């Protein structure tokens, strides 16, 4: 079975010859691991045996200094500590007034060009189009998280207008990308913290769910897979997300969820992607212990398909390269 079909079958809750897997590293961890195993960074995907590739449609940003990145919405991110994402340096909406900012247009021609190149790379892989900072995250990056959370209560009309603008931007990207033979769409939009949601379920349903439903619906109508990355505990939303068409949930943190319970309750209607902790396992356990944990996770989560093995996030720089090697070894040896 080839890699693309292996992922497709897993998402359709069918058993596969081996459990498909995917390992992604932060830029600093990639430097360490590539040096340790003696490969070029560009060779990591093939060396690891990964099954999934993503093309980012967050197009148009650029560095304005070595540690400061201006994204396609004009938001400046300080990356002096976190080299891959960073911290918002200044919000664009000082006041809850939609007329104080001119929204960009997505670069449709670049989306088409880059998608064509991506799909012709010759790799046997399951290929996602990806929008990071997809919806709620894009809103708070423009307004500030604390401000936006207060706006949910105090300025609901402004929030509706802001999200409508973001939705319109995303829909243009989705329309352009769906002209091509992508396997699915992957959204990054964090709703959780360690012990629950950032907002109430009712607030999420009022403001976030309708727009996500429209994006998911367009992708599902095209016959493509829908995946969502959200850190933290979003278990209260699983039913809603399944209702609006979610196929794959990532990041699925075992330090938060009881993986046996989640598999039993949602394993027939939702596929899970992650499950190998970057918070409590990968940085701290020995390579041999890691292999045992991974094997146990595979045994629980892969029953009747519905699982893509992976670290819960891009692996950060505090993980020993020996543990990445051990992870690859045990996944390859299935």
C-alpha positions as CSV (number, residue, x, y, z in Angstrom):
1,X,0.0,0.0,0.0
2,X,1.4,3.4,-0.9
3,X,1.6,6.2,1.6
4,X,-1.1,8.3,0.1
5,X,-3.6,5.4,0.1
6,X,-2.5,4.4,3.6
7,X,-3.4,7.8,5.0
8,X,-6.7,7.9,3.0
9,X,-7.7,4.4,4.4
10,X,-6.8,5.4,7.9
11,X,-9.0,8.5,7.7
12,X,-11.8,6.3,6.4
13,X,-11.4,4.1,9.5
14,X,-10.0,1.1,7.6
15,X,-7.2,-1.0,8.9
16,X,-3.8,-0.5,7.1
17,X,-0.7,-2.6,6.7
18,X,1.1,-0.1,9.0
19,X,-0.1,3.0,10.9
20,X,0.6,6.1,8.8
21,X,2.8,8.6,10.5
22,X,4.2,12.1,10.2
23,X,7.0,13.8,12.1
24,X,7.5,17.6,11.9
25,X,10.3,19.6,13.6
26,X,10.8,23.2,14.5
27,X,13.6,24.9,12.6
28,X,16.0,24.7,15.6
29,X,15.2,21.0,16.2
30,X,15.7,20.3,12.5
31,X,19.2,21.8,12.6
32,X,20.1,19.5,15.5
33,X,18.6,16.3,14.1
34,X,20.0,16.8,10.6
35,X,23.4,17.3,12.0
36,X,23.1,14.3,14.4
37,X,22.0,11.8,11.7
38,X,24.2,13.3,8.9
39,X,21.6,14.4,6.4
40,X,20.6,17.7,4.8
41,X,17.5,19.3,6.3
42,X,15.8,18.9,2.9
43,X,16.2,15.2,3.1
44,X,14.4,14.8,6.5
45,X,11.0,13.9,4.9
46,X,12.4,11.0,3.0
47,X,14.8,9.9,5.8
48,X,11.9,9.8,8.3
49,X,9.5,7.9,6.0
50,X,6.8,10.6,6.5
51,X,3.4,10.2,4.9
52,X,2.0,13.7,4.8
53,X,3.0,17.0,3.2
54,X,1.4,20.4,3.6
55,X,1.6,23.5,1.5
56,X,1.1,26.7,3.4
57,X,-1.2,29.3,1.9
58,X,0.0,32.0,4.3
59,X,1.7,33.7,1.4
60,X,3.1,37.2,1.2
61,X,5.0,37.8,4.4
62,X,8.6,38.8,4.7
63,X,11.3,39.5,7.3
64,X,11.9,43.2,8.0
65,X,14.8,42.4,10.3
66,X,16.6,39.1,11.3
67,X,14.1,38.6,14.2
68,X,11.0,40.3,13.0
69,X,8.5,39.0,10.5
70,X,5.7,40.9,8.9
71,X,2.9,38.6,7.7
72,X,0.5,38.9,4.8
73,X,-1.9,40.9,7.0
74,X,0.8,43.4,8.1
75,X,1.1,42.0,11.6
76,X,4.7,42.0,12.9
77,X,5.8,39.0,14.8
78,X,8.9,39.1,17.1
79,X,10.7,35.8,16.5
80,X,13.8,36.6,18.6
81,X,12.8,33.7,21.0
82,X,10.3,31.5,19.0
83,X,12.0,31.3,15.6
84,X,9.0,29.8,13.8
85,X,5.9,31.7,15.0
86,X,6.8,34.5,17.4
87,X,4.8,37.0,19.5
88,X,2.7,39.7,18.0
89,X,4.5,43.0,18.5
90,X,1.6,45.4,17.9
91,X,-2.1,44.9,17.0
92,X,-3.6,46.4,13.9
93,X,-7.0,47.2,15.5
94,X,-6.4,49.6,18.5
95,X,-10.2,50.2,18.6
96,X,-13.0,47.8,17.7
97,X,-13.7,49.7,14.4
98,X,-13.6,47.6,11.2
99,X,-13.0,50.8,9.2
100,X,-9.5,51.5,10.7
101,X,-7.8,48.7,8.6
102,X,-7.7,47.8,5.0
103,X,-7.8,44.0,4.5
104,X,-5.4,42.4,2.0
105,X,-6.3,40.3,-1.0
106,X,-4.8,36.8,-1.3
107,X,-2.2,36.3,-4.0
108,X,-4.2,33.9,-6.1
109,X,-1.6,33.5,-8.9
110,X,1.1,32.5,-6.3
111,X,-1.4,30.1,-4.7
112,X,-1.9,28.5,-8.1
113,X,1.8,28.4,-9.0
114,X,2.9,27.0,-5.7
115,X,0.2,24.4,-5.7
116,X,1.1,23.2,-9.2
117,X,4.7,22.9,-8.1
118,X,3.7,21.1,-4.8
119,X,1.6,18.5,-6.6
120,X,4.2,17.8,-9.2
121,X,7.0,17.0,-6.7
122,X,6.8,13.3,-7.4
123,X,6.5,12.2,-3.8
124,X,4.1,9.5,-2.7
125,X,2.4,11.5,0.0
126,X,-1.0,12.6,1.2
127,X,-1.1,16.3,0.3
128,X,-2.9,19.0,2.4
129,X,-3.4,22.7,1.6
130,X,-2.9,24.6,4.8
131,X,-4.1,27.8,6.3
132,X,-2.5,28.7,9.6
133,X,-3.9,31.4,11.8
134,X,-7.1,30.3,10.1
135,X,-9.9,32.2,11.8
136,X,-10.0,32.9,15.5
137,X,-6.2,33.1,15.6
138,X,-6.2,35.5,12.7
139,X,-8.7,37.7,14.5
140,X,-6.8,37.8,17.7
141,X,-3.5,38.5,15.8
142,X,-5.1,41.6,14.4
143,X,-7.0,42.7,17.5
144,X,-5.0,41.2,20.4
145,X,-6.2,38.1,22.3
146,X,-7.4,39.9,25.4
147,X,-9.1,42.5,23.4
148,X,-10.9,40.0,21.2
149,X,-12.1,37.9,24.2
150,X,-13.6,41.1,25.7
151,X,-15.1,42.0,22.3
152,X,-17.0,38.8,22.2
153,X,-19.0,40.2,25.1
154,X,-18.8,44.0,24.6
155,X,-18.5,44.4,20.8
156,X,-20.2,41.4,19.1
157,X,-21.0,43.3,15.9
158,X,-17.4,44.2,15.5
159,X,-16.4,40.6,16.0
160,X,-18.9,39.5,13.4
161,X,-17.5,42.0,10.9
162,X,-13.9,41.1,11.6
163,X,-14.6,37.4,11.2
164,X,-16.6,37.9,8.0
165,X,-13.6,39.7,6.4
166,X,-11.3,36.9,7.4
167,X,-13.8,34.3,6.1
168,X,-14.0,36.0,2.8
169,X,-10.2,36.1,2.5
170,X,-10.0,32.4,3.3
171,X,-12.8,31.4,0.9
172,X,-10.9,32.9,-2.0
173,X,-7.8,30.8,-1.1
174,X,-10.0,27.7,-0.8
175,X,-11.7,28.3,-4.1
176,X,-8.3,28.7,-5.9
177,X,-6.7,25.7,-4.2
178,X,-9.7,23.4,-4.8
179,X,-9.1,23.7,-8.6
180,X,-6.2,21.3,-8.0
181,X,-6.0,17.6,-6.9
182,X,-5.2,18.2,-3.2
183,X,-6.2,15.4,-0.8
184,X,-7.5,17.8,1.8
185,X,-7.3,21.1,3.7
186,X,-5.6,21.6,7.1
187,X,-6.5,24.5,9.3
188,X,-4.5,25.8,12.3
189,X,-6.8,27.5,14.8
190,X,-6.1,27.0,18.6
191,X,-9.2,27.0,20.9
192,X,-7.8,25.1,23.8
193,X,-5.7,25.6,26.9
194,X,-4.3,22.9,29.1
195,X,-7.5,22.4,31.1
196,X,-10.3,23.5,28.8
197,X,-11.3,26.0,26.2
198,X,-10.0,29.5,25.9
199,X,-13.6,30.7,25.6
200,X,-16.9,29.1,26.5
201,X,-18.5,26.5,24.2
202,X,-21.4,28.9,23.7
203,X,-19.1,31.7,22.6
204,X,-17.3,29.4,20.2
205,X,-20.6,28.3,18.8
206,X,-21.9,31.8,18.4
207,X,-18.8,33.3,16.7
208,X,-16.4,30.7,15.4
209,X,-18.6,27.7,14.4
210,X,-20.6,29.3,11.6
211,X,-17.5,30.4,9.6
212,X,-15.7,27.2,10.2
213,X,-18.8,25.4,9.0
214,X,-18.7,27.4,5.7
215,X,-15.1,26.6,5.1
216,X,-15.4,22.9,6.0
217,X,-18.6,22.7,3.9
218,X,-16.9,24.0,0.7
219,X,-14.1,21.5,1.1
220,X,-16.3,18.6,1.9
221,X,-18.5,19.4,-1.1
222,X,-15.4,19.0,-3.2
223,X,-14.8,15.6,-1.8
224,X,-11.7,16.5,0.2
225,X,-10.6,15.7,3.7
226,X,-10.9,18.4,6.4
227,X,-8.3,18.5,9.2
228,X,-8.0,20.9,12.2
229,X,-5.0,21.6,14.4
230,X,-6.0,23.0,17.8
231,X,-3.7,22.8,20.8
232,X,-5.1,22.1,24.3
233,X,-8.3,20.5,25.5
234,X,-11.1,21.1,23.0
235,X,-13.1,17.9,23.9
236,X,-16.2,19.9,24.5
237,X,-16.2,20.8,20.8
238,X,-15.7,17.4,19.2
239,X,-19.4,16.9,18.7
240,X,-19.8,20.3,17.0
241,X,-16.7,19.7,14.8
242,X,-17.9,16.3,13.7
243,X,-21.3,17.9,12.9
244,X,-19.8,20.5,10.6
245,X,-17.6,18.0,8.7
246,X,-14.3,17.6,10.5
247,X,-12.5,14.4,9.5
248,X,-9.1,14.7,11.3
249,X,-8.3,16.3,14.7
250,X,-4.7,17.2,15.4
251,X,-2.9,17.6,17.8
252,X,-4.4,15.2,20.3
253,X,-2.3,15.5,23.4
254,X,-2.1,12.4,25.7
255,X,-1.3,14.6,28.7
256,X,-4.7,16.1,28.2
257,X,-7.0,13.4,26.8
258,X,-7.6,9.9,28.0
259,X,-6.7,8.3,24.7
260,X,-8.6,5.0,25.4
261,X,-11.7,6.9,26.3
262,X,-11.5,9.3,23.3
263,X,-10.9,6.4,21.0
264,X,-13.9,4.5,22.3
265,X,-16.2,7.6,22.2
266,X,-15.2,9.3,19.0
267,X,-13.0,6.8,17.2
268,X,-15.7,5.7,14.7
269,X,-16.5,9.3,13.6
270,X,-13.2,11.2,13.9
271,X,-9.6,10.4,13.0
272,X,-6.8,11.5,15.4
273,X,-3.4,12.8,14.3
274,X,-0.8,13.1,17.0
275,X,-0.8,11.3,20.4
276,X,3.0,11.3,21.1
277,X,3.6,14.0,23.6
278,X,6.1,16.8,23.0
279,X,5.3,18.1,26.4
280,X,5.9,15.1,28.7
281,X,7.4,12.3,26.7
282,X,9.7,13.2,23.8
283,X,12.0,15.6,25.8
284,X,12.3,13.5,28.9
285,X,12.2,9.7,28.4
286,X,14.9,7.4,27.2
287,X,14.9,6.1,23.6
288,X,13.9,2.6,24.8
289,X,11.1,4.0,27.0
290,X,9.9,6.1,24.1
291,X,9.6,3.1,21.8
292,X,7.4,1.3,24.4
293,X,5.1,4.3,24.7
294,X,4.8,4.7,21.0
295,X,4.0,1.0,20.5
296,X,1.3,1.2,23.2
297,X,-0.2,4.3,21.6
298,X,-0.3,2.6,18.2
299,X,-2.0,-0.5,19.7
300,X,-4.7,1.6,21.3
301,X,-5.3,4.2,18.6
302,X,-5.0,2.2,15.4
303,X,-7.8,-0.3,16.0
304,X,-10.1,-0.1,12.9
305,X,-8.0,2.8,11.5
306,X,-8.7,6.4,12.4
307,X,-5.1,7.2,13.5
308,X,-2.1,9.0,12.1
309,X,0.9,8.6,14.5
310,X,2.8,11.9,15.1
311,X,4.3,14.1,17.8
312,X,1.6,16.3,19.2
313,X,3.2,19.5,17.7
314,X,6.2,20.4,15.6
315,X,9.0,18.9,17.8
316,X,10.7,21.7,19.8
317,X,14.4,22.2,20.3
318,X,14.4,20.6,23.8
319,X,14.0,17.1,22.4
320,X,17.2,15.0,22.2
321,X,18.0,14.0,18.6
322,X,18.4,10.4,19.9
323,X,14.7,10.4,20.6
324,X,13.8,11.5,17.1
325,X,15.9,8.6,15.8
326,X,14.2,6.2,18.2
327,X,10.7,7.5,17.1
328,X,11.6,7.0,13.4
329,X,12.9,3.5,14.1
330,X,9.9,2.3,15.9
331,X,7.5,3.7,13.3
332,X,9.4,2.3,10.4
333,X,9.6,-1.1,12.1
334,X,5.9,-1.6,12.2
